[in-house]
Amino acid sequence: MSAKGQRDDAGTEIGDG
């Protein structure tokens, strides 16, 4: 999960976002 600006189903920013 290193996609830039991607969020999980909870809305938490993951990766470099």
NORZI-V356933 format. One line per field, one symbol per residue. ss: DSSP state (@ for helix, = for strand, . for the rest). phi: phi as a letter, one per 40 degrees, with the letter a starting at -180 (. if undefined). burial: # if it has 16 or more other C-alpha atoms within 10 Angstrom, else .. A space follows every 10 residues. Layout:
ss = ???
phi = ???
burial = ???
//
This chain:
ss = ......=... ..=....
phi = .bccgcbccc gccbgcc
burial = .......... .......
//
